[in-house]
Amino acid sequence: MQHGIRHSQELDEMLKDSLAAITLHCVARPWAETVAWTVNLRAPRVNIFVTGSSLEESVTGRLFTEDVREPDRNFFYSQVTAKQWAEPRLSTLEVEGRDPLRWVEQYYAQSEQRPARMFRHDDELFTLVTAQPDCDEEWLAGLDADAAERIQETEETTLLETRRFHFNCGCDLGRILPVLGSWRERMDELFEDADVITVQCPRCAAKYRVTRDML
């Protein structure tokens, strides 16, 4: 709403579900990680991008609906970075269906090498249950949304910690302008006949007006 972006209800719900999923995934992962997921869908032809950081306790994301390559299958791309790693950890898998919650379960099974279940409840509440060592996988496979919602009533649980995520990209003109630095010698090519151009953040789709003087 802030950036004047409107998508169809289907795409809007896909993005919201994906943001909920990566938030819960970040909560289930160790600290000091930044996770980015991109899902390239064949139909509807769209890229869903979401990213979350446990260090900043923030998530952001957007939809790419223009100039999207049409794949022959639906692909899920994951990139995880941490300060102690020399290189990001990348994984790619083919996913089935159109439900982001099912994509997460497929991602856990193939890339995390452990099962997980994710559920959607009323009032925009979500639950992610992931397997740990000695997990009763038969019990996990039989879990449904109602049982997951009441898990604190029916199972012995312990609160390990609390993380409070919020939606925040952190982009501003100070971060956008350096990306355009390579155009300083080609200003006419960048601006053509315009005095002002609009630049869109690749992470959250925020729009920034840029003038020649700014570069």
C-alpha positions as CSV (number, residue, x, y, z in Angstrom):
1,M,0.0,0.0,0.0
2,Q,2.8,2.4,0.8
3,H,4.4,1.9,-2.6
4,G,1.1,1.9,-4.5
5,I,1.4,-1.7,-5.6
6,R,-1.6,-3.9,-6.2
7,H,-1.5,-7.6,-7.2
8,S,-4.3,-10.1,-7.7
9,Q,-5.6,-11.8,-4.6
10,E,-3.9,-15.1,-5.5
11,L,-0.4,-13.5,-5.9
12,D,-1.0,-11.3,-2.8
13,E,-1.7,-14.3,-0.7
14,M,1.3,-16.2,-2.1
15,L,3.6,-13.3,-1.1
16,K,2.1,-13.1,2.4
17,D,2.3,-16.8,2.9
18,S,5.9,-16.8,1.7
19,L,6.8,-14.0,4.2
20,A,5.2,-16.0,7.0
21,A,7.1,-19.1,6.0
22,I,10.5,-17.5,5.8
23,T,9.9,-15.7,9.2
24,L,9.2,-19.0,10.9
25,H,12.1,-20.7,9.1
26,C,14.5,-18.0,10.4
27,V,13.1,-18.6,13.9
28,A,13.9,-22.3,13.5
29,R,17.4,-21.7,12.4
30,P,20.5,-20.6,14.3
31,W,21.3,-16.9,14.9
32,A,23.5,-14.8,12.5
33,E,22.0,-16.1,9.3
34,T,20.4,-14.3,6.4
35,V,18.1,-16.4,4.2
36,A,16.8,-15.5,0.8
37,W,14.2,-17.6,-1.2
38,T,13.2,-17.1,-4.8
39,V,10.4,-19.2,-6.3
40,N,10.2,-19.1,-10.1
41,L,6.7,-20.2,-11.1
42,R,5.6,-21.4,-14.5
43,A,1.9,-20.5,-14.1
44,P,1.3,-17.8,-13.0
45,R,4.6,-16.6,-14.5
46,V,6.0,-14.8,-11.5
47,N,9.0,-14.7,-9.3
48,I,8.3,-14.6,-5.5
49,F,11.3,-13.2,-3.5
50,V,11.5,-13.2,0.3
51,T,14.4,-12.7,2.6
52,G,14.9,-12.7,6.4
53,S,17.7,-11.9,8.8
54,S,17.9,-13.1,12.4
55,L,20.5,-10.5,13.1
56,E,18.2,-7.7,12.3
57,E,15.0,-9.6,13.1
58,S,13.5,-8.4,9.8
59,V,11.9,-9.8,6.7
60,T,11.0,-8.3,3.4
61,G,9.9,-9.4,0.0
62,R,8.3,-8.7,-3.3
63,L,6.8,-10.1,-6.5
64,F,8.4,-9.9,-9.9
65,T,5.6,-10.0,-12.6
66,E,7.4,-8.4,-15.6
67,D,10.2,-9.7,-17.7
68,V,10.1,-13.1,-15.8
69,R,11.6,-16.1,-17.6
70,E,9.1,-18.8,-18.0
71,P,10.5,-22.1,-16.7
72,D,9.3,-25.6,-17.8
73,R,8.9,-26.4,-14.1
74,N,8.5,-24.6,-10.8
75,F,11.9,-24.0,-9.1
76,F,12.7,-23.0,-5.5
77,Y,16.1,-21.3,-4.9
78,S,17.6,-20.8,-1.5
79,Q,20.6,-18.8,-0.4
80,V,21.9,-18.7,3.2
81,T,24.7,-16.5,4.3
82,A,26.5,-16.2,7.6
83,K,29.6,-14.3,8.8
84,Q,31.5,-17.5,9.6
85,W,31.1,-18.9,6.1
86,A,33.4,-18.0,3.2
87,E,30.6,-18.5,0.6
88,P,26.8,-18.5,0.7
89,R,25.1,-21.9,0.8
90,L,23.0,-22.4,-2.3
91,S,20.3,-25.0,-3.1
92,T,17.9,-25.5,-5.9
93,L,14.9,-27.8,-6.1
94,E,11.8,-28.4,-8.2
95,V,8.6,-27.8,-6.2
96,E,5.1,-28.9,-7.0
97,G,1.8,-27.1,-6.5
98,R,0.9,-23.5,-5.9
99,D,0.9,-23.4,-2.1
100,P,4.0,-21.8,-0.4
101,L,3.5,-23.9,2.7
102,R,3.9,-27.1,0.7
103,W,7.0,-25.6,-1.0
104,V,8.5,-25.2,2.5
105,E,7.8,-28.8,3.4
106,Q,9.4,-29.9,0.1
107,Y,12.4,-27.7,0.8
108,Y,12.9,-29.2,4.3
109,A,12.7,-32.7,2.9
110,Q,15.2,-32.2,0.1
111,S,17.6,-29.4,1.3
112,E,17.4,-29.5,5.0
113,Q,17.3,-33.4,5.0
114,R,14.6,-33.5,7.7
115,P,10.9,-33.4,7.6
116,A,8.8,-30.4,8.5
117,R,5.1,-29.5,8.5
118,M,3.6,-26.1,8.0
119,F,0.0,-25.1,8.7
120,R,-2.3,-22.1,8.1
121,H,-4.8,-21.2,10.8
122,D,-7.4,-18.5,11.2
123,D,-6.5,-14.8,11.8
124,E,-3.4,-15.0,9.7
125,L,-1.6,-17.4,12.1
126,F,0.9,-20.0,11.0
127,T,2.7,-22.9,12.6
128,L,6.0,-24.5,11.5
129,V,6.9,-27.8,13.1
130,T,10.4,-29.1,12.2
131,A,12.0,-32.4,13.1
132,Q,14.9,-32.6,15.5
133,P,17.1,-35.6,16.3
134,D,15.0,-38.6,17.7
135,C,11.8,-37.1,16.2
136,D,8.8,-39.3,16.0
137,E,8.4,-39.0,12.3
138,E,5.2,-41.0,12.2
139,W,3.6,-38.6,14.7
140,L,4.9,-35.6,12.7
141,A,3.5,-37.0,9.4
142,G,0.1,-37.4,11.0
143,L,-0.1,-33.9,12.4
144,D,-2.9,-31.7,11.1
145,A,-3.7,-28.0,11.4
146,D,-6.0,-28.5,14.5
147,A,-3.4,-30.6,16.4
148,A,-0.6,-28.1,15.5
149,E,-2.7,-25.2,16.8
150,R,-3.2,-27.0,20.1
151,I,0.2,-28.5,20.5
152,Q,1.0,-26.5,23.6
153,E,-2.1,-28.0,25.2
154,T,-1.5,-31.6,24.2
155,E,2.3,-31.9,24.2
156,E,5.0,-31.1,26.6
157,T,6.7,-28.0,25.3
158,T,9.4,-25.6,26.5
159,L,10.0,-22.1,25.3
160,L,13.6,-21.8,24.1
161,E,13.7,-18.1,23.2
162,T,11.6,-15.4,21.6
163,R,12.4,-13.6,18.4
164,R,10.4,-10.6,17.2
165,F,10.6,-10.1,13.5
166,H,9.2,-7.1,11.7
167,F,8.8,-6.1,8.0
168,N,11.6,-3.9,7.0
169,C,13.9,-3.7,4.0
170,G,16.3,-1.0,5.1
171,C,16.6,0.5,1.6
172,D,17.0,4.3,1.1
173,L,18.4,6.6,-1.5
174,G,21.8,6.3,0.1
175,R,21.9,2.6,-0.8
176,I,20.2,3.0,-4.2
177,L,22.4,5.7,-5.6
178,P,25.8,3.9,-5.5
179,V,24.3,1.1,-7.6
180,L,23.8,3.7,-10.3
181,G,27.4,4.9,-10.1
182,S,28.4,3.1,-13.2
183,W,26.0,5.3,-15.2
184,R,27.7,8.6,-14.4
185,E,29.5,8.6,-17.7
186,R,26.4,7.6,-19.6
187,M,23.8,9.9,-18.1
188,D,22.0,10.6,-21.4
189,E,21.6,6.9,-22.0
190,L,20.2,6.4,-18.5
191,F,17.9,9.4,-18.4
192,E,17.2,9.7,-22.2
193,D,14.9,12.8,-22.4
194,A,13.7,12.7,-18.8
195,D,14.9,14.9,-16.0
196,V,13.8,12.4,-13.4
197,I,13.8,8.6,-13.4
198,T,12.2,6.1,-11.0
199,V,14.4,3.4,-9.6
200,Q,12.8,0.4,-7.8
201,C,14.4,-1.5,-4.9
202,P,15.0,-5.1,-6.0
203,R,14.2,-6.4,-2.4
204,C,10.9,-4.6,-1.6
205,A,9.8,-2.8,-4.8
206,A,10.0,0.6,-3.1
207,K,10.2,3.4,-5.7
208,Y,12.8,6.3,-5.6
209,R,12.9,9.4,-7.8
210,V,16.4,10.1,-9.0
211,T,17.6,13.2,-10.8
212,R,20.8,13.9,-12.7
213,D,22.1,16.1,-9.9
214,M,21.9,13.2,-7.5
215,L,24.4,11.3,-9.5
